[in-house]
């Protein structure tokens, strides 16, 4: 005879796997962010790029890393793309908000708002993209 699954046990396993997925997405988002920021900083140092472009490059790098986190978090289960994508980007969004506010002396600027909004939207877009990718049928 088969043993019945305990709903409480399967629920705790689901929470554990969700935490692992979110942690992996967080680490991947940090790696993507560091890589893109390093490439952009190398590009700024080695070329005659104006300093005025730096906020736009940071917005772009934060957005790409948030998209990657949303995509990575939703890809294993392919469900709830918007909510899981949103949740996966919250830690780095909070960290970036704290850093930007600290660098600006506590003032909220237009770049700050655009960065936070673009991170949230791109993480949800990454989640939706991962949820809508179909499996290959042979």
N, CA, C and O atoms as a GROMACS GRO file, in nm:
protein
  552
    1UNK      N    1   0.083  -0.118   0.000
    1UNK     CA    2   0.000   0.000   0.000
    1UNK      C    3   0.088   0.125   0.000
    1UNK      O    4   0.194   0.130   0.062
    2UNK      N    5   0.041   0.222  -0.070
    2UNK     CA    6   0.112   0.348  -0.075
    2UNK      C    7   0.081   0.431   0.048
    2UNK      O    8  -0.031   0.431   0.101
    3UNK      N    9   0.182   0.500   0.091
    3UNK     CA   10   0.161   0.591   0.202
    3UNK      C   11   0.102   0.721   0.149
    3UNK      O   12   0.136   0.767   0.040
    4UNK      N   13   0.013   0.776   0.227
    4UNK     CA   14  -0.045   0.904   0.189
    4UNK      C   15   0.053   1.016   0.221
    4UNK      O   16   0.127   1.012   0.319
    5UNK      N   17   0.051   1.113   0.137
    5UNK     CA   18   0.136   1.228   0.162
    5UNK      C   19   0.071   1.315   0.268
    5UNK      O   20  -0.050   1.340   0.266
    6UNK      N   21   0.151   1.357   0.356
    6UNK     CA   22   0.104   1.448   0.458
    6UNK      C   23   0.102   1.588   0.398
    6UNK      O   24   0.207   1.637   0.354
    7UNK      N   25  -0.014   1.655   0.394
    7UNK     CA   26  -0.018   1.788   0.332
    7UNK      C   27   0.075   1.888   0.400
    7UNK      O   28   0.129   1.977   0.334
    8UNK      N   29   0.093   1.874   0.528
    8UNK     CA   30   0.181   1.965   0.600
    8UNK      C   31   0.326   1.944   0.557
    8UNK      O   32   0.402   2.040   0.543
    9UNK      N   33   0.364   1.818   0.537
    9UNK     CA   34   0.501   1.787   0.495
    9UNK      C   35   0.528   1.837   0.354
    9UNK      O   36   0.635   1.892   0.328
   10UNK      N   37   0.434   1.819   0.263
   10UNK     CA   38   0.454   1.865   0.125
   10UNK      C   39   0.455   2.017   0.118
   10UNK      O   40   0.523   2.075   0.034
   11UNK      N   41   0.380   2.081   0.208
   11UNK     CA   42   0.380   2.227   0.210
   11UNK      C   43   0.514   2.280   0.258
   11UNK      O   44   0.563   2.380   0.206
   12UNK      N   45   0.573   2.215   0.357
   12UNK     CA   46   0.703   2.260   0.406
   12UNK      C   47   0.813   2.236   0.302
   12UNK      O   48   0.907   2.314   0.292
   13UNK      N   49   0.800   2.127   0.225
   13UNK     CA   50   0.896   2.103   0.116
   13UNK      C   51   0.884   2.209   0.009
   13UNK      O   52   0.985   2.252  -0.048
   14UNK      N   53   0.762   2.252  -0.020
   14UNK     CA   54   0.739   2.355  -0.120
   14UNK      C   55   0.801   2.488  -0.075
   14UNK      O   56   0.861   2.560  -0.155
   15UNK      N   57   0.785   2.519   0.052
   15UNK     CA   58   0.843   2.644   0.104
   15UNK      C   59   0.995   2.638   0.098
   15UNK      O   60   1.060   2.737   0.065
   16UNK      N   61   1.052   2.522   0.130
   16UNK     CA   62   1.198   2.509   0.125
   16UNK      C   63   1.250   2.524  -0.018
   16UNK      O   64   1.351   2.590  -0.040
   17UNK      N   65   1.182   2.463  -0.114
   17UNK     CA   66   1.227   2.476  -0.252
   17UNK      C   67   1.209   2.619  -0.302
   17UNK      O   68   1.292   2.669  -0.378
   18UNK      N   69   1.100   2.685  -0.260
   18UNK     CA   70   1.082   2.824  -0.299
   18UNK      C   71   1.193   2.912  -0.244
   18UNK      O   72   1.243   3.001  -0.313
   19UNK      N   73   1.231   2.889  -0.120
   19UNK     CA   74   1.340   2.967  -0.061
   19UNK      C   75   1.471   2.944  -0.135
   19UNK      O   76   1.547   3.038  -0.157
   20UNK      N   77   1.496   2.820  -0.174
   20UNK     CA   78   1.619   2.790  -0.249
   20UNK      C   79   1.617   2.860  -0.384
   20UNK      O   80   1.719   2.913  -0.428
   21UNK      N   81   1.501   2.861  -0.449
   21UNK     CA   82   1.490   2.926  -0.579
   21UNK      C   83   1.512   3.076  -0.565
   21UNK      O   84   1.584   3.136  -0.645
   22UNK      N   85   1.452   3.138  -0.462
   22UNK     CA   86   1.469   3.282  -0.442
   22UNK      C   87   1.614   3.315  -0.407
   22UNK      O   88   1.667   3.417  -0.452
   23UNK      N   89   1.677   3.232  -0.328
   23UNK     CA   90   1.818   3.255  -0.293
   23UNK      C   91   1.906   3.244  -0.417
   23UNK      O   92   1.996   3.325  -0.436
   24UNK      N   93   1.881   3.143  -0.500
   24UNK     CA   94   1.958   3.127  -0.623
   24UNK      C   95   1.935   3.246  -0.716
   24UNK      O   96   2.029   3.294  -0.779
   25UNK      N   97   1.811   3.294  -0.726
   25UNK     CA   98   1.782   3.410  -0.810
   25UNK      C   99   1.851   3.535  -0.757
   25UNK      O  100   1.900   3.617  -0.834
   26UNK      N  101   1.854   3.550  -0.625
   26UNK     CA  102   1.922   3.664  -0.563
   26UNK      C  103   2.071   3.663  -0.593
   26UNK      O  104   2.129   3.765  -0.631
   27UNK      N  105   2.133   3.547  -0.577
   27UNK     CA  106   2.276   3.535  -0.605
   27UNK      C  107   2.305   3.558  -0.753
   27UNK      O  108   2.402   3.625  -0.788
   28UNK      N  109   2.220   3.503  -0.839
   28UNK     CA  110   2.238   3.523  -0.983
   28UNK      C  111   2.221   3.670  -1.019
   28UNK      O  112   2.294   3.722  -1.103
   29UNK      N  113   2.125   3.737  -0.956
   29UNK     CA  114   2.105   3.878  -0.985
   29UNK      C  115   2.226   3.961  -0.943
   29UNK      O  116   2.267   4.053  -1.013
   30UNK      N  117   2.283   3.928  -0.828
   30UNK     CA  118   2.403   4.000  -0.784
   30UNK      C  119   2.521   3.975  -0.879
   30UNK      O  120   2.596   4.068  -0.910
   31UNK      N  121   2.536   3.852  -0.924
   31UNK     CA  122   2.646   3.822  -1.018
   31UNK      C  123   2.627   3.894  -1.151
   31UNK      O  124   2.722   3.948  -1.207
   32UNK      N  125   2.505   3.894  -1.201
   32UNK     CA  126   2.477   3.965  -1.327
   32UNK      C  127   2.502   4.113  -1.310
   32UNK      O  128   2.562   4.177  -1.396
   33UNK      N  129   2.456   4.169  -1.198
   33UNK     CA  130   2.473   4.311  -1.172
   33UNK      C  131   2.621   4.349  -1.163
   33UNK      O  132   2.664   4.447  -1.223
   34UNK      N  133   2.698   4.271  -1.090
   34UNK     CA  134   2.841   4.299  -1.076
   34UNK      C  135   2.913   4.288  -1.210
   34UNK      O  136   3.002   4.368  -1.240
   35UNK      N  137   2.875   4.190  -1.289
   35UNK     CA  138   2.939   4.172  -1.420
   35UNK      C  139   2.908   4.290  -1.512
   35UNK      O  140   2.998   4.344  -1.577
   36UNK      N  141   2.782   4.328  -1.518
   36UNK     CA  142   2.745   4.438  -1.608
   36UNK      C  143   2.805   4.570  -1.561
   36UNK      O  144   2.854   4.648  -1.642
   37UNK      N  145   2.803   4.595  -1.429
   37UNK     CA  146   2.864   4.717  -1.378
   37UNK      C  147   3.014   4.720  -1.403
   37UNK      O  148   3.071   4.826  -1.430
   38UNK      N  149   3.078   4.605  -1.394
   38UNK     CA  150   3.222   4.598  -1.422
   38UNK      C  151   3.252   4.628  -1.568
   38UNK      O  152   3.347   4.700  -1.600
   39UNK      N  153   3.171   4.574  -1.657
   39UNK     CA  154   3.190   4.601  -1.800
   39UNK      C  155   3.170   4.748  -1.829
   39UNK      O  156   3.247   4.808  -1.904
   40UNK      N  157   3.065   4.808  -1.772
   40UNK     CA  158   3.040   4.950  -1.795
   40UNK      C  159   3.148   5.038  -1.734
   40UNK      O  160   3.186   5.139  -1.794
   41UNK      N  161   3.198   5.001  -1.617
   41UNK     CA  162   3.304   5.082  -1.557
   41UNK      C  163   3.433   5.072  -1.638
   41UNK      O  164   3.505   5.171  -1.654
   42UNK      N  165   3.463   4.954  -1.690
   42UNK     CA  166   3.579   4.938  -1.777
   42UNK      C  167   3.562   5.020  -1.904
   42UNK      O  168   3.658   5.081  -1.953
   43UNK      N  169   3.440   5.022  -1.957
   43UNK     CA  170   3.413   5.099  -2.077
   43UNK      C  171   3.429   5.249  -2.050
   43UNK      O  172   3.482   5.321  -2.134
   44UNK      N  173   3.387   5.296  -1.935
   44UNK     CA  174   3.398   5.438  -1.901
   44UNK      C  175   3.544   5.477  -1.881
   44UNK      O  176   3.587   5.585  -1.924
   45UNK      N  177   3.621   5.390  -1.815
   45UNK     CA  178   3.762   5.422  -1.786
   45UNK      C  179   3.846   5.421  -1.913
   45UNK      O  180   3.932   5.507  -1.930
   46UNK      N  181   3.822   5.327  -2.001
   46UNK     CA  182   3.906   5.311  -2.120
   46UNK      C  183   3.867   5.398  -2.238
   46UNK      O  184   3.944   5.411  -2.332
   47UNK      N  185   3.751   5.458  -2.234
   47UNK     CA  186   3.710   5.541  -2.347
   47UNK      C  187   3.677   5.682  -2.297
   47UNK      O  188   3.681   5.710  -2.177
   48UNK      N  189   3.647   5.767  -2.389
   48UNK     CA  190   3.614   5.906  -2.355
   48UNK      C  191   3.463   5.925  -2.342
   48UNK      O  192   3.406   6.016  -2.402
   49UNK      N  193   3.400   5.840  -2.264
   49UNK     CA  194   3.257   5.851  -2.243
   49UNK      C  195   3.230   5.957  -2.137
   49UNK      O  196   3.303   5.966  -2.038
   50UNK      N  197   3.129   6.035  -2.158
   50UNK     CA  198   3.095   6.142  -2.065
   50UNK      C  199   3.044   6.085  -1.932
   50UNK      O  200   2.986   5.976  -1.928
   51UNK      N  201   3.066   6.159  -1.826
   51UNK     CA  202   3.018   6.118  -1.694
   51UNK      C  203   2.866   6.130  -1.682
   51UNK      O  204   2.807   6.072  -1.592
   52UNK      N  205   2.804   6.203  -1.772
   52UNK     CA  206   2.660   6.221  -1.767
   52UNK      C  207   2.583   6.094  -1.802
   52UNK      O  208   2.464   6.084  -1.773
   53UNK      N  209   2.649   5.998  -1.862
   53UNK     CA  210   2.582   5.875  -1.903
   53UNK      C  211   2.578   5.772  -1.789
   53UNK      O  212   2.508   5.671  -1.801
   54UNK      N  213   2.650   5.795  -1.682
   54UNK     CA  214   2.659   5.697  -1.573
   54UNK      C  215   2.524   5.661  -1.510
   54UNK      O  216   2.500   5.542  -1.487
   55UNK      N  217   2.434   5.755  -1.483
   55UNK     CA  218   2.305   5.714  -1.426
   55UNK      C  219   2.225   5.623  -1.519
   55UNK      O  220   2.157   5.531  -1.473
   56UNK      N  221   2.234   5.647  -1.648
   56UNK     CA  222   2.160   5.566  -1.744
   56UNK      C  223   2.218   5.424  -1.754
   56UNK      O  224   2.145   5.326  -1.768
   57UNK      N  225   2.350   5.416  -1.745
   57UNK     CA  226   2.413   5.284  -1.745
   57UNK      C  227   2.378   5.205  -1.619
   57UNK      O  228   2.359   5.084  -1.625
   58UNK      N  229   2.368   5.274  -1.507
   58UNK     CA  230   2.331   5.204  -1.383
   58UNK      C  231   2.186   5.159  -1.388
   58UNK      O  232   2.154   5.049  -1.343
   59UNK      N  233   2.098   5.241  -1.442
   59UNK     CA  234   1.958   5.200  -1.457
   59UNK      C  235   1.949   5.078  -1.548
   59UNK      O  236   1.876   4.983  -1.519
   60UNK      N  237   2.023   5.081  -1.658
   60UNK     CA  238   2.022   4.969  -1.751
   60UNK      C  239   2.075   4.842  -1.686
   60UNK      O  240   2.017   4.735  -1.704
   61UNK      N  241   2.183   4.853  -1.610
   61UNK     CA  242   2.241   4.734  -1.547
   61UNK      C  243   2.150   4.678  -1.438
   61UNK      O  244   2.135   4.557  -1.427
   62UNK      N  245   2.089   4.765  -1.358
   62UNK     CA  246   1.994   4.718  -1.257
   62UNK      C  247   1.873   4.651  -1.322
   62UNK      O  248   1.822   4.551  -1.272
   63UNK      N  249   1.828   4.706  -1.434
   63UNK     CA  250   1.711   4.649  -1.502
   63UNK      C  251   1.742   4.512  -1.561
   63UNK      O  252   1.661   4.420  -1.550
   64UNK      N  253   1.857   4.498  -1.624
   64UNK     CA  254   1.895   4.369  -1.683
   64UNK      C  255   1.911   4.263  -1.575
   64UNK      O  256   1.869   4.149  -1.592
   65UNK      N  257   1.973   4.300  -1.463
   65UNK     CA  258   1.991   4.202  -1.356
   65UNK      C  259   1.857   4.164  -1.293
   65UNK      O  260   1.838   4.048  -1.255
   66UNK      N  261   1.764   4.258  -1.281
   66UNK     CA  262   1.632   4.227  -1.228
   66UNK      C  263   1.554   4.135  -1.323
   66UNK      O  264   1.484   4.044  -1.279
   67UNK      N  265   1.568   4.159  -1.454
   67UNK     CA  266   1.505   4.071  -1.552
   67UNK      C  267   1.558   3.929  -1.538
   67UNK      O  268   1.482   3.832  -1.540
   68UNK      N  269   1.690   3.917  -1.522
   68UNK     CA  270   1.752   3.786  -1.504
   68UNK      C  271   1.704   3.716  -1.378
   68UNK      O  272   1.680   3.595  -1.379
   69UNK      N  273   1.690   3.791  -1.270
   69UNK     CA  274   1.642   3.731  -1.145
   69UNK      C  275   1.498   3.682  -1.158
   69UNK      O  276   1.466   3.572  -1.112
   70UNK      N  277   1.414   3.760  -1.221
   70UNK     CA  278   1.276   3.716  -1.243
   70UNK      C  279   1.268   3.594  -1.331
   70UNK      O  280   1.190   3.502  -1.307
   71UNK      N  281   1.351   3.593  -1.435
   71UNK     CA  282   1.353   3.479  -1.526
   71UNK      C  283   1.401   3.352  -1.455
   71UNK      O  284   1.341   3.246  -1.469
   72UNK      N  285   1.509   3.365  -1.378
   72UNK     CA  286   1.567   3.249  -1.310
   72UNK      C  287   1.474   3.196  -1.202
   72UNK      O  288   1.465   3.075  -1.181
   73UNK      N  289   1.404   3.284  -1.133
   73UNK     CA  290   1.315   3.241  -1.025
   73UNK      C  291   1.191   3.168  -1.077
   73UNK      O  292   1.143   3.075  -1.013
   74UNK      N  293   1.140   3.209  -1.191
   74UNK     CA  294   1.017   3.150  -1.243
   74UNK      C  295   1.043   3.027  -1.328
   74UNK      O  296   0.956   2.941  -1.340
   75UNK      N  297   1.159   3.017  -1.386
   75UNK     CA  298   1.189   2.910  -1.482
   75UNK      C  299   1.165   2.768  -1.429
   75UNK      O  300   1.112   2.687  -1.505
   76UNK      N  301   1.201   2.731  -1.305
   76UNK     CA  302   1.179   2.592  -1.263
   76UNK      C  303   1.032   2.550  -1.255
   76UNK      O  304   0.998   2.437  -1.290
   77UNK      N  305   0.944   2.640  -1.210
   77UNK     CA  306   0.803   2.602  -1.191
   77UNK      C  307   0.711   2.650  -1.303
   77UNK      O  308   0.606   2.591  -1.328
   78UNK      N  309   0.750   2.757  -1.369
   78UNK     CA  310   0.672   2.816  -1.478
   78UNK      C  311   0.530   2.852  -1.436
   78UNK      O  312   0.435   2.831  -1.512
   79UNK      N  313   0.517   2.905  -1.316
   79UNK     CA  314   0.387   2.951  -1.266
   79UNK      C  315   0.406   3.086  -1.198
   79UNK      O  316   0.514   3.118  -1.150
   80UNK      N  317   0.299   3.162  -1.194
   80UNK     CA  318   0.295   3.289  -1.121
   80UNK      C  319   0.411   3.380  -1.158
   80UNK      O  320   0.487   3.424  -1.072
   81UNK      N  321   0.424   3.409  -1.285
   81UNK     CA  322   0.537   3.486  -1.334
   81UNK      C  323   0.548   3.625  -1.275
   81UNK      O  324   0.658   3.670  -1.241
   82UNK      N  325   0.436   3.695  -1.261
   82UNK     CA  326   0.441   3.832  -1.212
   82UNK      C  327   0.477   3.836  -1.064
   82UNK      O  328   0.564   3.913  -1.024
   83UNK      N  329   0.412   3.754  -0.984
   83UNK     CA  330   0.436   3.760  -0.840
   83UNK      C  331   0.574   3.706  -0.802
   83UNK      O  332   0.644   3.766  -0.720
   84UNK      N  333   0.612   3.595  -0.860
   84UNK     CA  334   0.744   3.538  -0.828
   84UNK      C  335   0.854   3.629  -0.881
   84UNK      O  336   0.957   3.646  -0.814
   85UNK      N  337   0.836   3.687  -0.998
   85UNK     CA  338   0.933   3.783  -1.050
   85UNK      C  339   0.946   3.904  -0.961
   85UNK      O  340   1.057   3.954  -0.939
   86UNK      N  341   0.834   3.953  -0.909
   86UNK     CA  342   0.835   4.068  -0.819
   86UNK      C  343   0.908   4.034  -0.689
   86UNK      O  344   0.990   4.113  -0.642
   87UNK      N  345   0.878   3.919  -0.632
   87UNK     CA  346   0.939   3.879  -0.506
   87UNK      C  347   1.089   3.856  -0.522
   87UNK      O  348   1.167   3.886  -0.432
   88UNK      N  349   1.129   3.802  -0.637
   88UNK     CA  350   1.271   3.770  -0.657
   88UNK      C  351   1.358   3.895  -0.664
   88UNK      O  352   1.476   3.890  -0.630
   89UNK      N  353   1.303   4.006  -0.707
   89UNK     CA  354   1.383   4.127  -0.721
   89UNK      C  355   1.378   4.218  -0.599
   89UNK      O  356   1.450   4.317  -0.593
   90UNK      N  357   1.295   4.186  -0.501
   90UNK     CA  358   1.282   4.274  -0.385
   90UNK      C  359   1.411   4.293  -0.306
   90UNK      O  360   1.441   4.406  -0.267
   91UNK      N  361   1.491   4.188  -0.278
   91UNK     CA  362   1.612   4.213  -0.199
   91UNK      C  363   1.711   4.309  -0.264
   91UNK      O  364   1.761   4.400  -0.199
   92UNK      N  365   1.738   4.290  -0.392
   92UNK     CA  366   1.835   4.378  -0.458
   92UNK      C  367   1.773   4.516  -0.480
   92UNK      O  368   1.846   4.616  -0.480
   93UNK      N  369   1.643   4.524  -0.499
   93UNK     CA  370   1.578   4.654  -0.511
   93UNK      C  371   1.591   4.731  -0.380
   93UNK      O  372   1.618   4.851  -0.381
   94UNK      N  373   1.572   4.663  -0.269
   94UNK     CA  374   1.587   4.729  -0.138
   94UNK      C  375   1.732   4.773  -0.115
   94UNK      O  376   1.757   4.882  -0.065
   95UNK      N  377   1.825   4.688  -0.153
   95UNK     CA  378   1.967   4.722  -0.136
   95UNK      C  379   2.004   4.841  -0.225
   95UNK      O  380   2.072   4.933  -0.181
   96UNK      N  381   1.960   4.838  -0.349
   96UNK     CA  382   1.993   4.948  -0.440
   96UNK      C  383   1.925   5.077  -0.396
   96UNK      O  384   1.983   5.185  -0.410
   97UNK      N  385   1.803   5.068  -0.344
   97UNK     CA  386   1.734   5.188  -0.294
   97UNK      C  387   1.810   5.248  -0.177
   97UNK      O  388   1.825   5.370  -0.168
   98UNK      N  389   1.857   5.162  -0.087
   98UNK     CA  390   1.934   5.212   0.029
   98UNK      C  391   2.065   5.275  -0.016
   98UNK      O  392   2.104   5.380   0.036
   99UNK      N  393   2.134   5.212  -0.111
   99UNK     CA  394   2.261   5.267  -0.159
   99UNK      C  395   2.243   5.400  -0.232
   99UNK      O  396   2.319   5.494  -0.212
  100UNK      N  397   2.141   5.406  -0.318
  100UNK     CA  398   2.119   5.530  -0.393
  100UNK      C  399   2.078   5.642  -0.298
  100UNK      O  400   2.123   5.756  -0.314
  101UNK      N  401   1.994   5.610  -0.199
  101UNK     CA  402   1.953   5.712  -0.103
  101UNK      C  403   2.072   5.758  -0.020
  101UNK      O  404   2.084   5.877   0.012
  102UNK      N  405   2.160   5.666   0.015
  102UNK     CA  406   2.279   5.704   0.093
  102UNK      C  407   2.374   5.790   0.010
  102UNK      O  408   2.432   5.885   0.062
  103UNK      N  409   2.390   5.757  -0.117
  103UNK     CA  410   2.480   5.836  -0.202
  103UNK      C  411   2.424   5.976  -0.230
  103UNK      O  412   2.500   6.071  -0.248
  104UNK      N  413   2.291   5.987  -0.233
  104UNK     CA  414   2.229   6.117  -0.260
  104UNK      C  415   2.204   6.197  -0.133
  104UNK      O  416   2.144   6.305  -0.139
  105UNK      N  417   2.248   6.148  -0.021
  105UNK     CA  418   2.228   6.221   0.104
  105UNK      C  419   2.086   6.213   0.156
  105UNK      O  420   2.042   6.303   0.228
  106UNK      N  421   2.014   6.110   0.121
  106UNK     CA  422   1.878   6.092   0.171
  106UNK      C  423   1.771   6.156   0.085
  106UNK      O  424   1.652   6.146   0.118
  107UNK      N  425   1.809   6.222  -0.021
  107UNK     CA  426   1.709   6.285  -0.107
  107UNK      C  427   1.665   6.188  -0.216
  107UNK      O  428   1.743   6.104  -0.263
  108UNK      N  429   1.540   6.200  -0.255
  108UNK     CA  430   1.484   6.116  -0.360
  108UNK      C  431   1.491   6.193  -0.491
  108UNK      O  432   1.435   6.302  -0.502
  109UNK      N  433   1.559   6.136  -0.588
  109UNK     CA  434   1.573   6.203  -0.717
  109UNK      C  435   1.494   6.128  -0.823
  109UNK      O  436   1.437   6.021  -0.799
  110UNK      N  437   1.493   6.187  -0.941
  110UNK     CA  438   1.423   6.126  -1.054
  110UNK      C  439   1.489   5.995  -1.094
  110UNK      O  440   1.419   5.900  -1.130
  111UNK      N  441   1.620   5.988  -1.090
  111UNK     CA  442   1.694   5.866  -1.124
  111UNK      C  443   1.662   5.754  -1.024
  111UNK      O  444   1.652   5.638  -1.062
  112UNK      N  445   1.648   5.790  -0.897
  112UNK     CA  446   1.612   5.695  -0.793
  112UNK      C  447   1.478   5.629  -0.823
  112UNK      O  448   1.465   5.506  -0.817
  113UNK      N  449   1.380   5.709  -0.855
  113UNK     CA  450   1.245   5.657  -0.884
  113UNK      C  451   1.246   5.571  -1.009
  113UNK      O  452   1.186   5.464  -1.012
  114UNK      N  453   1.315   5.616  -1.112
  114UNK     CA  454   1.322   5.539  -1.237
  114UNK      C  455   1.392   5.407  -1.214
  114UNK      O  456   1.350   5.304  -1.268
  115UNK      N  457   1.499   5.406  -1.136
  115UNK     CA  458   1.572   5.282  -1.108
  115UNK      C  459   1.485   5.181  -1.037
  115UNK      O  460   1.482   5.065  -1.077
  116UNK      N  461   1.414   5.223  -0.934
  116UNK     CA  462   1.330   5.131  -0.858
  116UNK      C  463   1.215   5.078  -0.944
  116UNK      O  464   1.186   4.958  -0.944
  117UNK      N  465   1.150   5.167  -1.016
  117UNK     CA  466   1.037   5.125  -1.101
  117UNK      C  467   1.085   5.032  -1.213
  117UNK      O  468   1.018   4.932  -1.243
  118UNK      N  469   1.198   5.062  -1.274
  118UNK     CA  470   1.247   4.978  -1.382
  118UNK      C  471   1.290   4.840  -1.330
  118UNK      O  472   1.272   4.740  -1.399
  119UNK      N  473   1.346   4.834  -1.209
  119UNK     CA  474   1.382   4.705  -1.151
  119UNK      C  475   1.258   4.619  -1.129
  119UNK      O  476   1.257   4.501  -1.163
  120UNK      N  477   1.155   4.678  -1.073
  120UNK     CA  478   1.033   4.602  -1.045
  120UNK      C  479   0.967   4.556  -1.174
  120UNK      O  480   0.928   4.440  -1.186
  121UNK      N  481   0.956   4.646  -1.271
  121UNK     CA  482   0.892   4.609  -1.397
  121UNK      C  483   0.972   4.505  -1.474
  121UNK      O  484   0.915   4.413  -1.532
  122UNK      N  485   1.103   4.519  -1.476
  122UNK     CA  486   1.186   4.422  -1.548
  122UNK      C  487   1.187   4.286  -1.480
  122UNK      O  488   1.192   4.184  -1.549
  123UNK      N  489   1.181   4.282  -1.348
  123UNK     CA  490   1.175   4.152  -1.280
  123UNK      C  491   1.043   4.083  -1.310
  123UNK      O  492   1.040   3.961  -1.328
  124UNK      N  493   0.934   4.158  -1.314
  124UNK     CA  494   0.805   4.098  -1.348
  124UNK      C  495   0.803   4.054  -1.495
  124UNK      O  496   0.745   3.951  -1.528
  125UNK      N  497   0.866   4.132  -1.582
  125UNK     CA  498   0.873   4.094  -1.723
  125UNK      C  499   0.956   3.967  -1.741
  125UNK      O  500   0.922   3.882  -1.823
  126UNK      N  501   1.064   3.954  -1.665
  126UNK     CA  502   1.144   3.831  -1.670
  126UNK      C  503   1.065   3.711  -1.622
  126UNK      O  504   1.077   3.602  -1.679
  127UNK      N  505   0.984   3.730  -1.517
  127UNK     CA  506   0.900   3.621  -1.469
  127UNK      C  507   0.794   3.580  -1.570
  127UNK      O  508   0.769   3.462  -1.589
  128UNK      N  509   0.732   3.678  -1.634
  128UNK     CA  510   0.631   3.648  -1.736
  128UNK      C  511   0.695   3.578  -1.856
  128UNK      O  512   0.637   3.485  -1.912
  129UNK      N  513   0.812   3.623  -1.894
  129UNK     CA  514   0.883   3.560  -2.006
  129UNK      C  515   0.915   3.415  -1.976
  129UNK      O  516   0.896   3.328  -2.061
  130UNK      N  517   0.964   3.388  -1.856
  130UNK     CA  518   0.998   3.250  -1.820
  130UNK      C  519   0.874   3.163  -1.808
  130UNK      O  520   0.878   3.044  -1.841
  131UNK      N  521   0.763   3.220  -1.763
  131UNK     CA  522   0.641   3.142  -1.748
  131UNK      C  523   0.579   3.108  -1.884
  131UNK      O  524   0.511   3.007  -1.898
  132UNK      N  525   0.602   3.193  -1.982
  132UNK     CA  526   0.539   3.172  -2.113
  132UNK      C  527   0.624   3.095  -2.212
  132UNK      O  528   0.578   3.068  -2.323
  133UNK      N  529   0.745   3.059  -2.176
  133UNK     CA  530   0.827   2.978  -2.266
  133UNK      C  531   0.773   2.836  -2.264
  133UNK      O  532   0.757   2.775  -2.159
  134UNK      N  533   0.746   2.786  -2.379
  134UNK     CA  534   0.687   2.652  -2.389
  134UNK      C  535   0.797   2.546  -2.390
  134UNK      O  536   0.910   2.570  -2.435
  135UNK      N  537   0.760   2.429  -2.340
  135UNK     CA  538   0.853   2.317  -2.344
  135UNK      C  539   0.863   2.266  -2.488
  135UNK      O  540   0.766   2.272  -2.564
  136UNK      N  541   0.979   2.215  -2.523
  136UNK     CA  542   0.998   2.160  -2.657
  136UNK      C  543   0.924   2.028  -2.668
  136UNK      O  544   0.934   1.941  -2.581
  137UNK      N  545   0.848   2.014  -2.775
  137UNK     CA  546   0.776   1.888  -2.801
  137UNK      C  547   0.847   1.818  -2.915
  137UNK      O  548   0.870   1.875  -3.021
  138UNK      N  549   0.880   1.693  -2.891
  138UNK     CA  550   0.952   1.617  -2.995
  138UNK      C  551   0.859   1.528  -3.069
  138UNK      O  552   0.901   1.456  -3.160
   0.00000   0.00000   0.00000
